[in-house]
Amino acid sequence: MVEQELSERFQSTVELKALRVDILPRVGVVGEGLTLRHHGRTDIAPLIQVERFSFTTGLIGLIRPTKHIDVVHVDSLRITLPPRGEKKDKQATEPKKQTRSKFPKTILEKIICRDADILTTPTKPGKEPLDWDIHDLVLDNVDFEKPFAFYGTLTNGKPIGEIATQGQFGPWNANEPGDSLVAGEYIFKNADLSPFPGIAGTLSSTGQFSGPLNELQAKGVTDTPNFSLDKVGKPVALHTEFEATVDGTNGDTFLHPVHATLGESLILAEGKVVHVPQQGHLIELDVSARQGRIEDMLSLAVNSEKPLMTGPVKVKAKLTIPPGKMKVLDKMVLDGKFGVEDAKWSSKELREKLESLSRHAQGKPEDGDVGSSLSDLKGSFHLEQGVIEFRSLTFGVEGARIDLAGTYNIRGGDLDFHGHLRLQAKLSQTVTGTKSFFLKAFDPFFAKNGAGTELPISITGTRDKPVFGVSVFHKTIKKEVKTTENKKEEQKP
């Protein structure tokens, strides 16, 4: 009788290895090795597998028109949803006409599952199933003809943490189990991001999900107050608000516009997280920041007390993070463009150098009332294996324009840039006295491309100790910029 009722409810063939029924003092039932094969299919995993189940009830509850069982205890429940829409046996899978069940309706007041595992069978060969590993799952008022409540806890593998979830499931779709509806909410607290190579922080998240098991819609928020990238920079607060579609047939996640706040910068991202068999997840995102701050971005890459630069920034980029166990900074690829308006440099020494450059560029080297350290900075870049290649990098102060191309190593801080310095003033106007008189003869040789003076320049050294070079008369003059940090290091005993 038990096997026949389960077969009708789930449109499956039923196998039960052992069943023991005790009558007194109450009816007690213990079953072992329960297997349900959807439409009798043996080419895919069973729809439901239960290692052991048990319940007790009174005789009166069994003879009522609607049978009620108070509590069913289940050990090791495994549900494998078949591929959506597949018809292996047309006759077996054709929808049956709705007929009145010959069995009385059974309502399970509570089902307590010690361990539950829900998997989806991928529609594409080679794909791995999406797996929900749930422990301490409780189902209330289970009636497969209408929704019923559930709550439980999931152990998340990466990042490691416990996810508390609750909601409603059903009604059960016997013909297409993966189309059965689910809706609920979750709470994920204090998850350590360190298992992901190359990033660190503590993540918490809350959200809601709804839809068929095969295609869930999810939305929520995450907070990581101490997010950092590969420990090369300083921790920055990261908050996101997201909406996503989870394809239950393969575990792929499609992100609708994600609103992220890094420090005080608003970042928008859209793309997908695709599971690659045997390797991990491939992340592909289109990223843009229209209301960003350059200091927030630099904090992830530069570990210093003060930001190297401040100012509003606009960024547009494509981010790719391939699967694999390498650190995020080593495997991520970032292509994009950026622009910083009215950038301000935090280093007093660097500001003074730029103001001096601005005065000389305008042909007023001794006028202390002119000169500016504010600059407009823009460029295009390619980040790969922890090195940023700037295909073009330009910035200017009043009277001068600099264009560069080169590389910056995020970890070591190594700089290797070469380009040109273009001045509004002629070469002779950048100095005073007798030097100015003798240089007038050379003004025509350095006046190029519409500039009063054009000189080859270089920036080498490191982030903490940059070395600026200028080539004049086939001779390169190099000078290291002494910053406050440099001086503190030199003063140490």
C-alpha positions as a printed NumPy array, in Angstrom:
array([[  0.   ,   0.   ,   0.   ],
       [  2.825,   2.465,   0.882],
       [  4.605,   1.728,  -2.388],
       [  1.416,   2.102,  -4.451],
       [  0.553,   5.474,  -2.887],
       [  4.066,   6.867,  -3.41 ],
       [  4.028,   5.622,  -6.991],
       [  0.814,   7.518,  -7.724],
       [  1.841,  10.736,  -5.931],
       [  5.247,  10.975,  -7.648],
       [  4.503,   9.222, -10.977],
       [  7.407,   6.896, -10.251],
       [  8.221,   3.268,  -9.776],
       [  8.963,   2.546,  -6.136],
       [ 11.483,   0.23 ,  -4.551],
       [ 11.565,  -0.392,  -0.79 ],
       [ 14.228,  -2.727,   0.569],
       [ 12.72 ,  -3.186,   4.027],
       [  9.541,  -2.169,   5.871],
       [  8.701,  -2.992,   9.467],
       [  5.311,  -2.206,  11.016],
       [  4.545,  -2.48 ,  14.732],
       [  0.913,  -2.27 ,  15.873],
       [  1.103,  -1.88 ,  19.652],
       [  1.032,   0.295,  21.662],
       [  0.915,   2.664,  18.623],
       [  1.385,   2.024,  14.971],
       [  5.096,   2.357,  14.246],
       [  6.591,   2.216,  10.762],
       [ 10.276,   1.966,   9.824],
       [ 11.388,   1.833,   6.195],
       [ 14.844,   1.44 ,   4.671],
       [ 16.25 ,   1.788,   1.171],
       [ 13.401,   3.757,  -0.405],
       [ 13.988,   4.573,  -4.1  ],
       [ 11.629,   6.376,  -6.515],
       [ 12.454,   6.375, -10.237],
       [ 10.626,   9.092, -12.17 ],
       [  8.433,   7.387, -14.817],
       [ 10.482,   4.237, -14.264],
       [ 13.609,   5.694, -15.875],
       [ 16.855,   3.868, -15.172],
       [ 19.096,   5.985, -17.441],
       [ 19.28 ,   8.79 , -14.858],
       [ 19.629,   8.936, -11.087],
       [ 16.513,   8.114,  -9.02 ],
       [ 14.166,  10.996,  -8.326],
       [ 14.131,  10.312,  -4.572],
       [ 16.366,   8.164,  -2.378],
       [ 15.861,   7.748,   1.372],
       [ 18.225,   5.734,   3.496],
       [ 15.769,   5.384,   6.386],
       [ 12.426,   6.831,   7.515],
       [ 10.208,   6.248,  10.526],
       [  6.991,   7.517,  12.105],
       [  4.389,   6.565,  14.669],
       [  0.664,   7.264,  14.652],
       [ -2.57 ,   6.137,  16.249],
       [ -5.044,   3.774,  14.643],
       [ -7.694,   6.501,  14.551],
       [ -5.443,   8.7  ,  12.4  ],
       [ -5.152,   5.956,   9.817],
       [ -8.877,   5.341,   9.38 ],
       [ -9.888,   8.982,   8.886],
       [-10.828,  10.156,   5.347],
       [ -7.716,  12.347,   5.456],
       [ -4.865,  10.568,   7.174],
       [ -2.634,  12.632,   9.483],
       [  0.835,  11.622,  10.581],
       [  2.399,  13.832,  13.238],
       [  6.153,  13.506,  12.648],
       [  8.192,  11.626,  10.057],
       [ 11.936,  11.279,  10.701],
       [ 14.09 ,  10.926,   7.591],
       [ 17.786,  10.06 ,   7.383],
       [ 19.77 ,  10.9  ,   4.226],
       [ 17.197,  12.254,   1.784],
       [ 18.493,  12.741,  -1.767],
       [ 16.358,  14.338,  -4.49 ],
       [ 17.719,  14.406,  -8.058],
       [ 15.596,  16.499, -10.406],
       [ 15.479,  15.019, -13.933],
       [ 16.442,  17.102, -16.993],
       [ 13.733,  19.591, -17.853],
       [ 11.593,  18.718, -20.854],
       [ 13.298,  15.439, -21.774],
       [ 10.986,  12.692, -23.088],
       [ 12.835,   9.399, -23.022],
       [  9.69 ,   7.311, -23.159],
       [  6.772,   9.105, -24.778],
       [  4.179,   6.672, -23.527],
       [  5.559,   6.75 , -20.019],
       [  5.862,  10.545, -19.867],
       [  2.618,  11.652, -21.542],
       [  0.508,  13.602, -19.04 ],
       [ -2.115,  11.406, -17.545],
       [ -5.712,  12.423, -17.31 ],
       [ -6.666,  13.776, -13.921],
       [ -8.449,  11.045, -12.059],
       [ -9.542,  10.763,  -8.508],
       [ -6.915,   9.017,  -6.401],
       [ -7.957,   5.649,  -5.052],
       [ -5.961,   6.377,  -1.906],
       [ -7.166,   8.644,   0.914],
       [ -5.299,  11.927,   1.206],
       [ -2.322,  11.914,   3.587],
       [ -1.012,  15.002,   5.35 ],
       [  2.338,  14.867,   7.105],
       [  2.272,  17.389,   9.941],
       [  6.068,  17.576,  10.091],
       [  8.998,  15.948,   8.298],
       [ 12.401,  16.229,   9.978],
       [ 15.38 ,  15.47 ,   7.715],
       [ 18.753,  15.077,   9.321],
       [ 20.561,  15.379,   5.98 ],
       [ 19.032,  16.387,   2.652],
       [ 20.67 ,  16.8  ,  -0.744],
       [ 18.865,  18.314,  -3.741],
       [ 20.533,  18.04 ,  -7.15 ],
       [ 19.549,  18.959, -10.691],
       [ 20.471,  16.84 , -13.704],
       [ 22.201,  19.059, -16.304],
       [ 20.674,  19.216, -19.764],
       [ 24.111,  19.503, -21.406],
       [ 26.65 ,  16.644, -21.301],
       [ 29.751,  17.343, -19.233],
       [ 28.035,  19.835, -16.937],
       [ 28.   ,  19.141, -13.221],
       [ 24.691,  19.239, -11.299],
       [ 23.693,  22.127,  -9.089],
       [ 23.817,  20.833,  -5.526],
       [ 21.999,  22.074,  -2.417],
       [ 23.389,  20.271,   0.638],
       [ 20.937,  20.934,   3.486],
       [ 21.079,  19.714,   7.052],
       [ 18.43 ,  20.107,   9.745],
       [ 15.643,  20.501,   7.171],
       [ 12.115,  20.692,   8.559],
       [  8.915,  20.576,   6.44 ],
       [  5.568,  21.614,   7.957],
       [  2.049,  20.46 ,   6.952],
       [  3.271,  18.58 ,   3.911],
       [  0.554,  18.244,   1.3  ],
       [  1.989,  17.754,  -2.181],
       [ -1.123,  19.254,  -3.765],
       [ -0.447,  22.715,  -2.313],
       [  2.48 ,  24.759,  -0.947],
       [  3.945,  23.877,   2.438],
       [  6.436,  25.587,   4.724],
       [ 10.104,  24.667,   5.182],
       [ 13.089,  25.899,   7.135],
       [ 16.606,  24.61 ,   7.446],
       [ 20.335,  25.279,   7.397],
       [ 22.82 ,  24.867,   4.56 ],
       [ 26.565,  24.555,   4.957],
       [ 28.218,  26.656,   2.285],
       [ 31.525,  25.317,   0.985],
       [ 33.147,  28.549,  -0.257],
       [ 33.043,  30.88 ,   1.526],
       [ 32.587,  28.63 ,   4.539],
       [ 29.524,  29.492,   6.588],
       [ 26.029,  28.529,   7.623],
       [ 23.029,  29.741,   5.604],
       [ 19.696,  29.825,   7.431],
       [ 16.739,  29.637,   5.049],
       [ 12.955,  29.411,   5.26 ],
       [ 10.004,  29.696,   2.919],
       [  7.371,  27.717,   1.022],
       [  7.675,  24.874,  -1.443],
       [  5.104,  23.472,  -3.84 ],
       [  2.803,  22.349,  -5.069],
       [  4.816,  19.364,  -6.283],
       [  4.838,  19.057, -10.084],
       [  4.83 ,  15.287, -10.601],
       [  5.243,  15.495, -14.384],
       [  8.13 ,  18.033, -14.299],
       [  9.582,  18.024, -10.73 ],
       [ 12.061,  20.757, -11.62 ],
       [  9.136,  23.104, -12.328],
       [  7.936,  22.818,  -8.73 ],
       [  7.803,  26.296,  -7.188],
       [  9.82 ,  27.52 ,  -4.228],
       [  9.956,  30.899,  -2.501],
       [ 11.838,  31.959,   0.582],
       [ 14.564,  34.021,   2.196],
       [ 18.04 ,  33.395,   3.57 ],
       [ 20.574,  34.812,   6.026],
       [ 24.321,  34.252,   5.626],
       [ 26.585,  35.709,   8.333],
       [ 30.3  ,  36.16 ,   8.962],
       [ 31.628,  34.095,   6.049],
       [ 35.418,  34.132,   5.768],
       [ 36.541,  34.949,   2.204],
       [ 40.12 ,  33.751,   2.754],
       [ 39.49 ,  30.3  ,   1.132],
       [ 39.305,  32.216,  -2.167],
       [ 42.988,  32.71 ,  -3.077],
       [ 43.883,  36.372,  -3.378],
       [ 41.027,  38.092,  -1.526],
       [ 40.143,  38.538,   2.119],
       [ 37.301,  39.855,   4.248],
       [ 34.215,  38.799,   6.177],
       [ 30.99 ,  38.612,   4.183],
       [ 27.379,  38.674,   5.349],
       [ 24.34 ,  38.467,   3.08 ],
       [ 20.548,  38.446,   3.211],
       [ 18.097,  37.936,   0.383],
       [ 15.047,  36.327,  -1.164],
       [ 14.526,  33.729,  -3.884],
       [ 11.52 ,  32.497,  -5.853],
       [ 10.515,  30.555,  -8.943],
       [ 10.779,  26.975, -10.196],
       [ 13.701,  24.921,  -8.898],
       [ 15.161,  24.832, -12.396],
       [ 15.239,  28.63 , -12.75 ],
       [ 15.364,  30.574,  -9.512],
       [ 15.199,  34.354,  -9.31 ],
       [ 17.254,  35.729,  -6.436],
       [ 17.88 ,  39.175,  -5.007],
       [ 19.626,  40.407,  -1.911],
       [ 22.454,  42.407,  -0.379],
       [ 25.978,  41.619,   0.775],
       [ 28.251,  43.483,   3.181],
       [ 32.   ,  43.01 ,   3.495],
       [ 33.308,  45.795,   5.772],
       [ 36.941,  44.709,   5.396],
       [ 37.312,  43.587,   1.773],
       [ 40.886,  43.508,   0.467],
       [ 42.619,  42.306,  -2.684],
       [ 45.49 ,  39.882,  -2.171],
       [ 46.747,  41.904,   0.822],
       [ 48.48 ,  44.417,  -1.444],
       [ 46.281,  47.309,  -0.418],
       [ 44.154,  48.422,   2.496],
       [ 40.777,  46.924,   3.496],
       [ 37.808,  48.791,   2.01 ],
       [ 34.104,  48.487,   2.854],
       [ 32.164,  46.738,   0.059],
       [ 28.355,  46.678,  -0.138],
       [ 26.357,  45.143,  -2.996],
       [ 22.716,  44.928,  -3.984],
       [ 22.052,  42.23 ,  -6.562],
       [ 19.434,  40.432,  -8.638],
       [ 20.241,  37.188, -10.411],
       [ 18.791,  34.221, -12.262],
       [ 20.143,  30.811, -11.247],
       [ 19.833,  28.157, -13.956],
       [ 19.099,  25.026, -11.972],
       [ 20.024,  22.754, -14.878],
       [ 23.72 ,  23.68 , -14.683],
       [ 24.268,  26.08 , -11.794],
       [ 25.064,  29.061, -14.046],
       [ 24.182,  32.423, -12.521],
       [ 23.234,  35.422, -14.641],
       [ 23.658,  38.72 , -12.826],
       [ 21.288,  41.533, -13.627],
       [ 22.68 ,  44.984, -12.853],
       [ 24.516,  44.669,  -9.522],
       [ 24.869,  47.888,  -7.537],
       [ 28.1  ,  47.818,  -5.548],
       [ 29.466,  50.487,  -3.232],
       [ 33.238,  50.345,  -2.693],
       [ 34.066,  52.839,   0.025],
       [ 31.934,  55.699,  -1.281],
       [ 32.12 ,  54.784,  -4.988],
       [ 29.065,  53.431,  -6.809],
       [ 29.91 ,  50.609,  -9.237],
       [ 27.521,  48.821, -11.615],
       [ 28.226,  45.28 , -12.831],
       [ 26.361,  42.906, -15.119],
       [ 27.36 ,  39.491, -16.403],
       [ 27.438,  35.831, -15.495],
       [ 29.066,  33.213, -13.284],
       [ 29.393,  29.966, -15.265],
       [ 30.377,  26.626, -13.771],
       [ 33.216,  24.885, -15.633],
       [ 33.322,  21.115, -14.929],
       [ 36.303,  19.926, -12.886],
       [ 37.702,  23.475, -12.667],
       [ 35.431,  25.903, -10.863],
       [ 33.593,  29.034, -11.938],
       [ 34.239,  31.449, -14.784],
       [ 33.213,  35.027, -13.969],
       [ 32.572,  37.527, -16.756],
       [ 31.336,  41.02 , -15.861],
       [ 30.874,  44.374, -17.557],
       [ 31.779,  46.984, -14.944],
       [ 31.225,  50.726, -14.902],
       [ 31.591,  53.502, -12.346],
       [ 30.135,  56.88 , -13.157],
       [ 30.258,  58.316,  -9.647],
       [ 33.46 ,  56.85 ,  -8.299],
       [ 36.379,  58.138,  -6.289],
       [ 39.911,  57.315,  -7.393],
       [ 41.005,  57.005,  -3.756],
       [ 38.589,  54.08 ,  -3.227],
       [ 39.997,  52.228,  -6.241],
       [ 43.617,  52.895,  -5.306],
       [ 43.09 ,  51.686,  -1.743],
       [ 42.774,  48.108,  -3.032],
       [ 46.146,  48.342,  -4.801],
       [ 48.192,  50.696,  -2.608],
       [ 48.848,  50.18 ,   1.11 ],
       [ 49.57 ,  53.663,   2.431],
       [ 48.308,  55.917,   5.181],
       [ 47.054,  58.474,   2.663],
       [ 45.654,  57.82 ,  -0.814],
       [ 48.106,  58.584,  -3.596],
       [ 45.466,  60.67 ,  -5.344],
       [ 41.922,  61.901,  -4.753],
       [ 39.243,  63.004,  -7.172],
       [ 36.104,  61.89 ,  -9.055],
       [ 36.69 ,  58.997, -11.46 ],
       [ 34.741,  57.353, -14.272],
       [ 35.582,  53.764, -15.203],
       [ 34.301,  51.349, -17.836],
       [ 35.84 ,  47.888, -17.994],
       [ 35.344,  44.186, -18.692],
       [ 36.369,  41.807, -15.909],
       [ 37.17 ,  38.135, -16.48 ],
       [ 38.164,  35.753, -13.684],
       [ 38.907,  32.266, -15.046],
       [ 38.393,  29.155, -12.897],
       [ 41.32 ,  27.659, -11.031],
       [ 43.114,  27.747,  -7.691],
       [ 45.419,  30.657,  -8.53 ],
       [ 45.136,  33.878,  -6.545],
       [ 42.534,  36.274,  -7.877],
       [ 45.137,  38.929,  -8.706],
       [ 47.159,  36.389, -10.711],
       [ 44.271,  35.109, -12.832],
       [ 41.95 ,  38.078, -13.239],
       [ 41.951,  39.995, -16.534],
       [ 40.626,  43.561, -16.639],
       [ 40.327,  45.692, -19.784],
       [ 39.031,  49.212, -19.622],
       [ 39.22 ,  52.972, -19.716],
       [ 39.152,  55.578, -16.957],
       [ 39.17 ,  59.314, -16.426],
       [ 39.878,  61.417, -13.331],
       [ 38.887,  65.073, -13.34 ],
       [ 40.653,  67.592, -11.074],
       [ 42.877,  64.962,  -9.497],
       [ 44.613,  66.06 ,  -6.302],
       [ 47.88 ,  64.476,  -5.198],
       [ 48.284,  63.722,  -1.494],
       [ 52.079,  64.042,  -1.495],
       [ 53.157,  67.578,  -0.671],
       [ 56.448,  67.046,  -2.479],
       [ 54.718,  65.828,  -5.631],
       [ 52.325,  68.777,  -5.575],
       [ 55.273,  71.174,  -5.359],
       [ 56.968,  69.438,  -8.303],
       [ 53.818,  69.714, -10.412],
       [ 53.345,  73.39 ,  -9.502],
       [ 56.946,  74.054, -10.504],
       [ 56.401,  72.188, -13.764],
       [ 53.283,  74.267, -14.419],
       [ 55.172,  77.55 , -13.868],
       [ 58.008,  76.533, -16.189],
       [ 55.547,  75.226, -18.776],
       [ 53.832,  78.614, -18.903],
       [ 57.146,  80.405, -19.272],
       [ 56.929,  81.973, -15.798],
       [ 59.469,  79.976, -13.762],
       [ 59.873,  82.616, -11.017],
       [ 56.232,  83.66 , -10.627],
       [ 55.059,  82.044,  -7.377],
       [ 51.484,  83.099,  -8.014],
       [ 51.054,  80.77 , -11.019],
       [ 51.259,  77.02 , -11.286],
       [ 48.848,  74.227, -10.461],
       [ 49.094,  70.678,  -9.134],
       [ 45.547,  69.803, -10.219],
       [ 45.44 ,  67.534, -13.237],
       [ 43.058,  65.686, -15.539],
       [ 44.117,  62.051, -15.78 ],
       [ 42.761,  59.532, -18.271],
       [ 43.843,  56.386, -20.055],
       [ 43.159,  52.834, -21.192],
       [ 44.581,  49.803, -19.415],
       [ 44.905,  46.016, -19.43 ],
       [ 45.442,  44.143, -16.141],
       [ 46.761,  40.581, -16.284],
       [ 48.91 ,  38.506, -13.89 ],
       [ 49.052,  41.372, -11.42 ],
       [ 50.561,  43.875, -13.883],
       [ 48.683,  46.847, -15.321],
       [ 49.687,  47.782, -18.858],
       [ 48.684,  51.358, -19.649],
       [ 48.32 ,  51.522, -23.408],
       [ 47.773,  55.251, -23.085],
       [ 48.017,  57.444, -20.029],
       [ 47.717,  61.21 , -20.213],
       [ 47.5  ,  63.939, -17.628],
       [ 48.12 ,  67.637, -17.573],
       [ 48.591,  70.656, -15.414],
       [ 48.16 ,  74.22 , -16.515],
       [ 50.662,  74.825, -19.321],
       [ 51.848,  71.209, -19.682],
       [ 50.624,  67.899, -21.021],
       [ 52.156,  64.468, -20.457],
       [ 51.408,  61.286, -22.419],
       [ 52.824,  57.945, -21.323],
       [ 52.65 ,  54.22 , -21.984],
       [ 54.034,  51.525, -19.746],
       [ 53.448,  49.099, -16.91 ],
       [ 52.802,  49.104, -13.181],
       [ 53.3  ,  45.992, -11.042],
       [ 50.617,  46.018,  -8.362],
       [ 52.5  ,  43.763,  -5.959],
       [ 56.02 ,  45.151,  -6.128],
       [ 55.044,  48.665,  -7.151],
       [ 57.564,  48.698, -10.043],
       [ 57.078,  51.533, -12.564],
       [ 58.184,  51.527, -16.2  ],
       [ 56.672,  54.393, -18.217],
       [ 57.943,  56.295, -21.227],
       [ 56.419,  59.12 , -23.209],
       [ 56.544,  62.833, -23.899],
       [ 56.263,  66.103, -22.   ],
       [ 54.669,  68.907, -24.009],
       [ 55.014,  72.472, -22.743],
       [ 53.148,  75.602, -23.734],
       [ 56.344,  77.657, -23.398],
       [ 59.403,  77.485, -25.604],
       [ 62.485,  75.816, -24.132],
       [ 64.211,  79.151, -23.547],
       [ 61.192,  80.457, -21.635],
       [ 61.379,  77.689, -19.036],
       [ 64.493,  79.229, -17.457],
       [ 65.788,  82.727, -16.741],
       [ 69.011,  84.732, -17.14 ],
       [ 71.86 ,  83.662, -19.363],
       [ 70.47 ,  80.109, -19.703],
       [ 67.391,  81.524, -21.399],
       [ 69.54 ,  83.553, -23.814],
       [ 71.663,  80.589, -24.937],
       [ 68.662,  78.233, -25.3  ],
       [ 66.814,  80.484, -27.742],
       [ 68.858,  79.067, -30.577],
       [ 67.536,  75.596, -29.794],
       [ 63.849,  76.531, -29.501],
       [ 62.996,  75.455, -33.077],
       [ 64.413,  71.956, -32.492],
       [ 62.15 ,  71.282, -29.496],
       [ 58.986,  72.91 , -30.821],
       [ 56.97 ,  69.947, -32.155],
       [ 53.385,  68.889, -32.737],
       [ 51.976,  72.283, -31.817],
       [ 53.809,  72.475, -28.485],
       [ 56.315,  75.151, -27.561],
       [ 58.561,  72.381, -26.25 ],
       [ 58.382,  68.587, -26.523],
       [ 60.744,  66.4  , -24.501],
       [ 61.045,  62.616, -24.078],
       [ 60.406,  61.606, -20.453],
       [ 60.335,  58.452, -18.316],
       [ 58.997,  57.388, -14.926],
       [ 60.764,  54.37 , -13.429],
       [ 61.652,  53.109,  -9.965],
       [ 58.881,  52.05 ,  -7.623],
       [ 55.603,  53.383,  -6.32 ],
       [ 57.3  ,  54.542,  -3.111],
       [ 60.444,  55.848,  -4.828],
       [ 59.558,  57.074,  -8.331],
       [ 62.385,  58.296, -10.579],
       [ 61.587,  60.93 , -13.214],
       [ 63.776,  61.24 , -16.285],
       [ 63.928,  63.945, -18.985],
       [ 65.995,  63.638, -22.176],
       [ 67.64 ,  66.853, -23.425],
       [ 70.402,  67.009, -26.034],
       [ 70.648,  63.192, -26.081],
       [ 71.256,  63.134, -22.36 ],
       [ 68.777,  61.777, -19.818],
       [ 68.557,  63.58 , -16.495],
       [ 67.013,  61.443, -13.732],
       [ 65.832,  62.503, -10.296],
       [ 64.152,  60.538,  -7.524],
       [ 61.165,  62.234,  -5.915],
       [ 61.659,  62.475,  -2.162],
       [ 58.332,  61.91 ,  -0.437],
       [ 57.492,  62.152,   3.249],
       [ 57.467,  58.338,   3.41 ],
       [ 60.934,  58.194,   1.817],
       [ 62.325,  60.591,   4.362],
       [ 60.842,  58.639,   7.283],
       [ 62.508,  55.464,   5.988],
       [ 65.87 ,  57.202,   5.645],
       [ 65.66 ,  58.594,   9.186],
       [ 65.142,  55.16 ,  10.725],
       [ 68.236,  53.932,  12.644]])
